[in-house]
Amino acid sequence: MRIVLPLTSRALDVAQSVHETAVTGVLHLVDLHSARSGPALRELPAPHAPAAGSRTPVVLVHGFGGNASTWSLLEHWLSAAGFAPSHATTYSPFARCVTDVARALVSDCHDAMERAGADSVHLIGYSLGGVVVRYAVQELGLEPHVRTAVTVAAPHRGTLAARLGRGTVAAALTPGSGILEDLRRGARASSVRWVSYYSDRDLVVRPRSSRLEERALRATNVLVPGVGHLGIIRSPLFLTSVVSQLRSDDSSERMRPEVAA
């Protein structure tokens, strides 16, 4: 006789995380991730567009092993909400180092501003992309051009899962790495509005790591409950919230009185 034992809640979380990771990895290999995102566009209500659209471009940075299609769902929501066309920057997971990826991001941001006729950008970085965003803002001089910097499930304090990867980029995400320590020590007050999204069911980047808790950054940390590391960027709560955060920032900018020269 076979006895079937009930799965614990944590075991179910692990199974879900492994399933999501495996499925997304396969979809990346055959470039069908956007096809998966397609049906979700019809399942979620489109956000109402604001009275005035935003010229500020939104630059998106995917995670380790991802690609531009990571952002298909969010791009739909941003477009429906009246934002300028977003720009999804891409990079290879086998790049030489995080610094090189961050330098490319700085260049992409300046290109996006030039095309939009704007002098600032909103940044959204998922997982490794969140660390890249921080490095570009804090260490490479992008800070004066950034209105809002959003990190999503980013390993600000590292993740043990990075030990499974290869190369210097993966090594930079291990707890206590030089890059992460530089960012921690270099956190300072600025005009950049920081927002961090994290999940209580993320088994790849735990909540303590994905929250931005450096006091100098004055970050807003937003919990997206009940989703895994990959599910967070498809969560209706995340999509609704991030659009609201960026819209609020643009509204406050339009209401700011002009200062006479």
Protein Blocks (a to p, Z undefined) as FASTA:
>chain_A
ZZdddddfklmmmmmmmmmmmmmmmmmmnopmmmmmmmmmmmpccddddfbdcfbdcddd
ddehiafklmmmmmmmmmmnopacdddddddfkbfblklmmmmmmmmmmmmmmmnopabd
cdddehjlmmmmmmmmmmnopmmmpfbdcdehiafkopfklmmpgcjklmmmpghiaklm
mmmmmgccdfbdcdddddfkbckbgfklmpcfbfklopacdddehiafklmmmgmklmmm
mmmmmmmmmmmmmmpccddZZ
